Amino acid sequence: MDKNNSADVVVIGAGVCGSLLATRLVKAGKSVLLLESGPKVGRAELVERFRESAFKSDFMSPYPYSELAPQPRFTPEPNHYLEQTGPHAFQAQYIRMFGGTSWHWAAQLWRYLPNDFRQHSVYGIGKDWPISYDDLEDYYYQAEVIAGVGGSMDTGSPRAKPFPMERVPASWLQQRVTERLAPDFKVLDDCTGRNSHSYDGRPACCGNNNCMPLCPIDAQYHGGIAASQAEASGVKIVTEAVVYKLEHDSQGKITAVHYYDWEKVSHRVTGQTFVLSANAIETPKLLLMSTSEKFPTGIANARDNVGRNLCDHPAIGITFDVDEPIWPGRGPVSPSSIGQFRDGDFRSEHAPFRIDISNASQVAAVTKELLAEGYYGKNLEEQIRFRAARRLSIKNALEQLPDRNNRVTLSDKKDALGLPTPALYWSMDDYVLKGTEVTRQCYDQIAAKLGATNIKHSKSGAFSNRQHITGTLSMGLDPANSVTDQWGRAHDHQNLFMVGTGVMPTVGTCNVTLTAMALALRTADKVLEETQHG
């Protein structure tokens, strides 16, 4: 049979998690076919697209868009691919292409805290995971070695081994903010997959300061690197392949997937094991679309759990001008955080949070502000220099508890292939609102210690999402309230696994990709264990 139509393992989604899993499987002797809905575009072309873009602040601007594999766009006008049905807009920004969404991230690769896996047992809120921190510790390290992660040793996450990468030297902003906030606020180096020296064929960070939306030299690890390494290892990757249906036998075993190419021709692919690694919105969409007489509400959805418990980090921010030049824009965009509010007995009462300190250039934002205030000519030039050197922007990553009402469903709209688009419902509970109040108090204290003027809090009651999407494919021991088991296997489908952030039952207070990478490597080992004689 044509190798493009059959493989031992069929993986859907060529992002970082699917690519890592595929690489491990093919290196162990499995034939692996990886289907990606979007195109393959290299870094050089993406850098050129970013340079030519009129919307430099739009993190999606370098990335190609097709109506055949649509993705959310909000600039210059929203494309409404995601139908918003809840009280808060869930403005997810993800990329459907070879390498996936981590092309446009800041490479923050934090470990969860041990108590994040047992929040219900310890604090009486949320959910416990079906696994512990100890189950993931070695996989965390494996993922860190792949990405070249460096960071603070005192994040609260126990380590058996030191980071494989030394941290990138602290920027002037980080040094001054760290000194001035001590001892009340402890500033930590972010845990990032960003090279401080040549590593795995990639150069050291050059401090370009556009890590988001795109590292111009690949000093920063991302899914495009993972997908390229998968391909080089022998994984067959088919791009522009939009999977729209899972096929099963009378026992519920998955037997094939169907996809449209960009000529709108349908193809059928068979395999022994199937892994869904699209993302925490597109994977539920695929499962819900895959209806049949045996599974009228979709694959893996017999108990109406697919798409539920949609979580992210509801975020509020503050900007202000420090009473001295701190020169944001020199070095990486996301170098440091305040992590002392991530865990503690207070978690039984209000949401924990981490505070991100931005080092992104403020020139564009300051210029827009000054033009609106009527500045021009020499005065404009002087004020841009003055304010841009002093402007500080910070934002939190606040934990949201799983809520079945927050969810991904199918909308009534269709895309260019006739496939339904996602609909999202997202709301906040008192746990989040109380955590927000505490965050604002911290912001005011930070501003005071830095001699702040021109203070601007984000609008009360308004939340942005941090693009850290979890929960929609939640793992658990009880099929009544979860979609997958502790290995990411669908409860009702023995040979169907899921990897990515969607399987994570809770969102914690840190960026979620490292945990998803660790889980993907763990799932790969489980697939190998069960198929080693296949």
Secondary structure in CASP SS format (residue, H / E / C, confidence):
PFRMAT SS
TARGET T0000
AUTHOR 0000-0000-0000
METHOD secondary structure of the structure
MODEL  1
M C 1.00
D C 1.00
K H 1.00
N H 1.00
N H 1.00
S E 1.00
A E 1.00
D E 1.00
V E 1.00
V E 1.00
V E 1.00
I E 1.00
G C 1.00
A C 1.00
G C 1.00
V H 1.00
C H 1.00
G H 1.00
S H 1.00
L H 1.00
L H 1.00
A H 1.00
T H 1.00
R H 1.00
L H 1.00
V H 1.00
K H 1.00
A C 1.00
G C 1.00
K C 1.00
S C 1.00
V E 1.00
L E 1.00
L E 1.00
L E 1.00
E C 1.00
S C 1.00
G C 1.00
P C 1.00
K C 1.00
V C 1.00
G C 1.00
R H 1.00
A H 1.00
E H 1.00
L H 1.00
V H 1.00
E H 1.00
R H 1.00
F H 1.00
R H 1.00
E H 1.00
S C 1.00
A C 1.00
F C 1.00
K C 1.00
S C 1.00
D C 1.00
F C 1.00
M C 1.00
S C 1.00
P C 1.00
Y C 1.00
P C 1.00
Y C 1.00
S C 1.00
E C 1.00
L C 1.00
A C 1.00
P C 1.00
Q C 1.00
P C 1.00
R C 1.00
F C 1.00
T C 1.00
P C 1.00
E C 1.00
P C 1.00
N C 1.00
H C 1.00
Y C 1.00
L C 1.00
E E 1.00
Q E 1.00
T C 1.00
G C 1.00
P C 1.00
H C 1.00
A C 1.00
F C 1.00
Q C 1.00
A C 1.00
Q C 1.00
Y C 1.00
I C 1.00
R C 1.00
M C 1.00
F C 1.00
G C 1.00
G C 1.00
T H 1.00
S H 1.00
W H 1.00
H H 1.00
W C 1.00
A C 1.00
A C 1.00
Q E 1.00
L C 1.00
W C 1.00
R C 1.00
Y C 1.00
L C 1.00
P H 1.00
N H 1.00
D H 1.00
F H 1.00
R E 1.00
Q H 1.00
H H 1.00
S H 1.00
V H 1.00
Y H 1.00
G C 1.00
I C 1.00
G C 1.00
K C 1.00
D E 1.00
W C 1.00
P C 1.00
I C 1.00
S C 1.00
Y H 1.00
D H 1.00
D H 1.00
L H 1.00
E H 1.00
D H 1.00
Y H 1.00
Y H 1.00
Y H 1.00
Q H 1.00
A H 1.00
E H 1.00
V H 1.00
I H 1.00
A H 1.00
G C 1.00
V C 1.00
G E 1.00
G C 1.00
S C 1.00
M C 1.00
D C 1.00
T C 1.00
G C 1.00
S C 1.00
P C 1.00
R C 1.00
A C 1.00
K C 1.00
P C 1.00
F C 1.00
P C 1.00
M C 1.00
E C 1.00
R C 1.00
V C 1.00
P C 1.00
A C 1.00
S C 1.00
W H 1.00
L H 1.00
Q H 1.00
Q H 1.00
R H 1.00
V H 1.00
T H 1.00
E H 1.00
R H 1.00
L H 1.00
A C 1.00
P C 1.00
D C 1.00
F C 1.00
K C 1.00
V E 1.00
L E 1.00
D E 1.00
D C 1.00
C C 1.00
T E 1.00
G C 1.00
R E 1.00
N C 1.00
S C 1.00
H C 1.00
S C 1.00
Y E 1.00
D C 1.00
G C 1.00
R E 1.00
P C 1.00
A C 1.00
C C 1.00
C C 1.00
G C 1.00
N C 1.00
N C 1.00
N C 1.00
C C 1.00
M C 1.00
P C 1.00
L C 1.00
C C 1.00
P C 1.00
I C 1.00
D C 1.00
A C 1.00
Q E 1.00
Y C 1.00
H C 1.00
G H 1.00
G H 1.00
I H 1.00
A H 1.00
A H 1.00
S H 1.00
Q H 1.00
A H 1.00
E H 1.00
A H 1.00
S H 1.00
G C 1.00
V C 1.00
K E 1.00
I E 1.00
V E 1.00
T C 1.00
E C 1.00
A E 1.00
V E 1.00
V E 1.00
Y E 1.00
K E 1.00
L E 1.00
E E 1.00
H E 1.00
D C 1.00
S C 1.00
Q C 1.00
G C 1.00
K C 1.00
I E 1.00
T E 1.00
A E 1.00
V E 1.00
H E 1.00
Y E 1.00
Y E 1.00
D E 1.00
W C 1.00
E C 1.00
K C 1.00
V C 1.00
S E 1.00
H E 1.00
R E 1.00
V E 1.00
T E 1.00
G E 1.00
Q E 1.00
T E 1.00
F E 1.00
V E 1.00
L E 1.00
S C 1.00
A C 1.00
N C 1.00
A C 1.00
I C 1.00
E H 1.00
T H 1.00
P H 1.00
K H 1.00
L H 1.00
L H 1.00
L H 1.00
M H 1.00
S C 1.00
T C 1.00
S C 1.00
E C 1.00
K C 1.00
F C 1.00
P C 1.00
T C 1.00
G C 1.00
I C 1.00
A C 1.00
N C 1.00
A C 1.00
R C 1.00
D C 1.00
N C 1.00
V C 1.00
G C 1.00
R E 1.00
N C 1.00
L C 1.00
C E 1.00
D C 1.00
H C 1.00
P E 1.00
A E 1.00
I C 1.00
G E 1.00
I E 1.00
T E 1.00
F E 1.00
D E 1.00
V C 1.00
D C 1.00
E C 1.00
P C 1.00
I C 1.00
W C 1.00
P C 1.00
G C 1.00
R C 1.00
G C 1.00
P C 1.00
V C 1.00
S C 1.00
P C 1.00
S E 1.00
S E 1.00
I E 1.00
G C 1.00
Q C 1.00
F C 1.00
R C 1.00
D C 1.00
G C 1.00
D H 1.00
F H 1.00
R H 1.00
S H 1.00
E C 1.00
H C 1.00
A C 1.00
P C 1.00
F E 1.00
R E 1.00
I E 1.00
D E 1.00
I E 1.00
S C 1.00
N C 1.00
A C 1.00
S C 1.00
Q C 1.00
V H 1.00
A H 1.00
A H 1.00
V H 1.00
T H 1.00
K H 1.00
E H 1.00
L H 1.00
L H 1.00
A H 1.00
E C 1.00
G C 1.00
Y C 1.00
Y C 1.00
G H 1.00
K H 1.00
N H 1.00
L H 1.00
E H 1.00
E H 1.00
Q H 1.00
I H 1.00
R H 1.00
F H 1.00
R H 1.00
A H 1.00
A H 1.00
R H 1.00
R E 1.00
L E 1.00
S E 1.00
I E 1.00
K E 1.00
N E 1.00
A E 1.00
L E 1.00
E C 1.00
Q C 1.00
L C 1.00
P C 1.00
D C 1.00
R C 1.00
N C 1.00
N C 1.00
R E 1.00
V E 1.00
T E 1.00
L E 1.00
S E 1.00
D E 1.00
K E 1.00
K E 1.00
D C 1.00
A C 1.00
L C 1.00
G C 1.00
L C 1.00
P E 1.00
T E 1.00
P E 1.00
A E 1.00
L E 1.00
Y E 1.00
W C 1.00
S C 1.00
M C 1.00
D C 1.00
D H 1.00
Y H 1.00
V H 1.00
L H 1.00
K H 1.00
G H 1.00
T H 1.00
E H 1.00
V H 1.00
T H 1.00
R H 1.00
Q H 1.00
C H 1.00
Y H 1.00
D H 1.00
Q H 1.00
I H 1.00
A H 1.00
A H 1.00
K H 1.00
L C 1.00
G C 1.00
A C 1.00
T E 1.00
N E 1.00
I E 1.00
K E 1.00
H E 1.00
S C 1.00
K C 1.00
S C 1.00
G C 1.00
A C 1.00
F C 1.00
S E 1.00
N E 1.00
R C 1.00
Q C 1.00
H C 1.00
I C 1.00
T E 1.00
G C 1.00
T C 1.00
L C 1.00
S C 1.00
M E 1.00
G C 1.00
L C 1.00
D C 1.00
P H 1.00
A H 1.00
N H 1.00
S C 1.00
V C 1.00
T E 1.00
D C 1.00
Q C 1.00
W C 1.00
G C 1.00
R E 1.00
A E 1.00
H C 1.00
D C 1.00
H C 1.00
Q C 1.00
N C 1.00
L E 1.00
F E 1.00
M E 1.00
V C 1.00
G C 1.00
T H 1.00
G H 1.00
V H 1.00
M C 1.00
P C 1.00
T C 1.00
V C 1.00
G C 1.00
T C 1.00
C C 1.00
N C 1.00
V C 1.00
T H 1.00
L H 1.00
T H 1.00
A H 1.00
M H 1.00
A H 1.00
L H 1.00
A H 1.00
L H 1.00
R H 1.00
T H 1.00
A H 1.00
D H 1.00
K H 1.00
V H 1.00
L H 1.00
E H 1.00
E H 1.00
T H 1.00
Q C 1.00
H C 1.00
G C 1.00
END
